[in-house]
Amino acid sequence: MPDRKNSTELLIIGGGVVGVSIAYHCAKAGIDVLLLEKDQFGTATTSQTARAFRTYFPKKPHDSELAVRGLTEFNSFAATMNTDLGLKHLGLLTILTSPEQTAEIEALLPAHRAAGADVKLLTAAQAVEYNPWLDAATIEAAVWSPECYRVKPEAMVKGYADAAAKLGARLLTGAEVTGIDAGTGAVSTTVGEFTADSIVIAAGPWGGEVAKLAGMELPVWGQFAELLYTDPLAEREADTDMPFTFHPVSGLKTMGRGKGFLVGLERISKQEGLRDVWFEAAVEELPKWYPKAAGAKLHSAWTGTLDVTPTKSGLLGRGDGEHERILFAAGFTGHGLAHAPTAGRVIRDLHRGVAPEIDLTPFSLATNLALMPA
Ligand SMILES: Cc1cc2nc3c(=O)[nH]c(=O)nc-3n(C[C@H](O)[C@H](O)[C@H](O)COP(=O)(O)OP(=O)(O)OC[C@H]3O[C@@H](n4cnc5c(N)ncnc54)[C@H](O)[C@@H]3O)c2cc1C
């Protein structure tokens, strides 16, 4: 009989939303789980989100599928986990601004529908009915996706972590992993030595650094990200009366925040020091698409570390050769809340040697390494 204290079937590195989801799904399947978090649960990237759970990712039906497959779990969270996620319906409006872009995005809609996403193409006039702050003159068309909610990430983390612990998983905080021997499954930490059959890297933006401890290349890194907010806008009333609105060409993302907007600008770069450049770009873009908000000042709401990969989708799979013992679920590039439920089940199945419910090719190491920037 192995010493359960120091050995485990599945050792998870990272206690963000992805790590605790894995702990829950694996413990529920009867797997002996040990999760090690260097800090506190859910206090890293998971605490920095815009709190949006969405099921439509315009150019990536595979990301839509990963999110759609988590929807049932989200909707039943209060009943199954005894935790209220505070779900508030937002809906997602994706704004298209040229005939070419509309044709490209429209051509992908059948694949999204096949993946289970509820999506419909709108005219410019219809788009403005969904979000009256937009200007129909600057819009070609839009995609409406109703399955988009504001959630409480901290409740998600607590729900998963508590449920996993109840099912017998051991979850330790203040436990930093400092060494990994992929061959033997030995893991060194600041709280002692462990061995595991499978080791899961669920360390978010630190995934690449943690993989290096095992001599493995995992192309995921942290990138500075900032959310902004506008001054209160005279005509805006309720907090959630506008959908989460995404403008892919500029990267502008907006949702209601009090009487103003919460604003993000999607920019991915490995270059450092772009904060001021991106801030100025947001200042420039906002009034172009929201003329009624012209003159509203932008302020920093909070900053964070985005979990980025070359494909801008999560890395989900198993290492090969000498790294076969290593499983990974990291780098969800701004979508980790939406993808955490399904990622948990995929890692469970990979550990058990069962075919996962989705095709992992778009999330594979090979697909990502092929696109690795210099
Ligand atoms: C500004 C911003 C807005 C965002 N908005 C959204 C949104 O609206 N919707 C959405 O779905 N996603 C959003 N995201 C992305 C989302 O936050 C992430 O995809 C998600 O939180 C990733 O979760 P995770 O568990 O993989 O990573 P994390 O939450 O970062 O967890 C990883 C954990 O690993 C731990 N760790 C690292 N190294 C070690 C080690 N050596 N030993 C032990 N533990 C270790 C860390 O302490 C950390 O707690 C946003 C991100 C940012 C920055």
PDBQT file of the ligand as one rigid body, heavy atoms in Angstrom, charges set to zero:
ROOT
HETATM    1  C1  LIG A 401      -7.768  41.382 -17.550  1.00  0.00    +0.000 C 
HETATM    2  C2  LIG A 401      -8.280  39.986 -17.802  1.00  0.00    +0.000 A 
HETATM    3  C3  LIG A 401      -9.625  39.782 -18.122  1.00  0.00    +0.000 A 
HETATM    4  C4  LIG A 401     -10.106  38.485 -18.363  1.00  0.00    +0.000 A 
HETATM    5  N1  LIG A 401     -11.442  38.315 -18.592  1.00  0.00    +0.000 NA
HETATM    6  C5  LIG A 401     -11.935  37.049 -18.765  1.00  0.00    +0.000 A 
HETATM    7  C6  LIG A 401     -13.333  36.838 -18.926  1.00  0.00    +0.000 A 
HETATM    8  O1  LIG A 401     -14.131  37.765 -18.890  1.00  0.00    +0.000 OA
HETATM    9  N2  LIG A 401     -13.752  35.561 -19.116  1.00  0.00    +0.000 N 
HETATM   10  C7  LIG A 401     -12.887  34.485 -19.126  1.00  0.00    +0.000 A 
HETATM   11  O2  LIG A 401     -13.342  33.340 -19.325  1.00  0.00    +0.000 OA
HETATM   12  N3  LIG A 401     -11.577  34.670 -18.925  1.00  0.00    +0.000 NA
HETATM   13  C8  LIG A 401     -11.067  35.922 -18.743  1.00  0.00    +0.000 A 
HETATM   14  N4  LIG A 401      -9.736  36.095 -18.544  1.00  0.00    +0.000 N 
HETATM   15  C9  LIG A 401      -8.853  34.928 -18.606  1.00  0.00    +0.000 C 
HETATM   16  C10 LIG A 401      -8.949  34.106 -17.341  1.00  0.00    +0.000 C 
HETATM   17  O3  LIG A 401      -8.624  34.919 -16.257  1.00  0.00    +0.000 OA
HETATM   18  C11 LIG A 401      -7.970  32.933 -17.429  1.00  0.00    +0.000 C 
HETATM   19  O4  LIG A 401      -8.111  32.254 -18.659  1.00  0.00    +0.000 OA
HETATM   20  C12 LIG A 401      -8.223  31.950 -16.292  1.00  0.00    +0.000 C 
HETATM   21  O5  LIG A 401      -8.329  32.605 -15.062  1.00  0.00    +0.000 OA
HETATM   22  C13 LIG A 401      -7.099  30.953 -16.247  1.00  0.00    +0.000 C 
HETATM   23  O6  LIG A 401      -7.246  30.161 -15.112  1.00  0.00    +0.000 OA
HETATM   24  P1  LIG A 401      -6.085  29.210 -14.675  1.00  0.00    +0.000 P 
HETATM   25  O7  LIG A 401      -6.596  28.391 -13.559  1.00  0.00    +0.000 OA
HETATM   26  O8  LIG A 401      -5.545  28.521 -15.894  1.00  0.00    +0.000 OA
HETATM   27  O9  LIG A 401      -4.901  30.216 -14.230  1.00  0.00    +0.000 OA
HETATM   28  P2  LIG A 401      -4.670  31.001 -12.842  1.00  0.00    +0.000 P 
HETATM   29  O10 LIG A 401      -5.896  31.555 -12.277  1.00  0.00    +0.000 OA
HETATM   30  O11 LIG A 401      -3.552  31.965 -13.096  1.00  0.00    +0.000 OA
HETATM   31  O12 LIG A 401      -4.174  29.854 -11.892  1.00  0.00    +0.000 OA
HETATM   32  C14 LIG A 401      -2.896  29.286 -12.005  1.00  0.00    +0.000 C 
HETATM   33  C15 LIG A 401      -2.386  29.043 -10.603  1.00  0.00    +0.000 C 
HETATM   34  O13 LIG A 401      -1.158  28.346 -10.664  1.00  0.00    +0.000 OA
HETATM   35  C16 LIG A 401      -0.402  28.734  -9.535  1.00  0.00    +0.000 C 
HETATM   36  N5  LIG A 401       1.004  28.377  -9.752  1.00  0.00    +0.000 N 
HETATM   37  C17 LIG A 401       1.847  28.883 -10.668  1.00  0.00    +0.000 A 
HETATM   38  N6  LIG A 401       3.061  28.322 -10.554  1.00  0.00    +0.000 NA
HETATM   39  C18 LIG A 401       2.971  27.424  -9.537  1.00  0.00    +0.000 A 
HETATM   40  C19 LIG A 401       3.899  26.528  -8.927  1.00  0.00    +0.000 A 
HETATM   41  N7  LIG A 401       5.180  26.453  -9.325  1.00  0.00    +0.000 N 
HETATM   42  N8  LIG A 401       3.477  25.755  -7.894  1.00  0.00    +0.000 NA
HETATM   43  C20 LIG A 401       2.195  25.807  -7.444  1.00  0.00    +0.000 A 
HETATM   44  N9  LIG A 401       1.284  26.665  -7.982  1.00  0.00    +0.000 NA
HETATM   45  C21 LIG A 401       1.658  27.447  -9.025  1.00  0.00    +0.000 A 
HETATM   46  C22 LIG A 401      -0.657  30.237  -9.456  1.00  0.00    +0.000 C 
HETATM   47  O14 LIG A 401      -0.379  30.749  -8.168  1.00  0.00    +0.000 OA
HETATM   48  C23 LIG A 401      -2.122  30.337  -9.850  1.00  0.00    +0.000 C 
HETATM   49  O15 LIG A 401      -2.986  30.412  -8.731  1.00  0.00    +0.000 OA
HETATM   50  C24 LIG A 401      -9.230  37.376 -18.299  1.00  0.00    +0.000 A 
HETATM   51  C25 LIG A 401      -7.873  37.594 -17.973  1.00  0.00    +0.000 A 
HETATM   52  C26 LIG A 401      -7.402  38.877 -17.721  1.00  0.00    +0.000 A 
HETATM   53  C27 LIG A 401      -5.963  39.060 -17.351  1.00  0.00    +0.000 C 
ENDROOT
TORSDOF 0
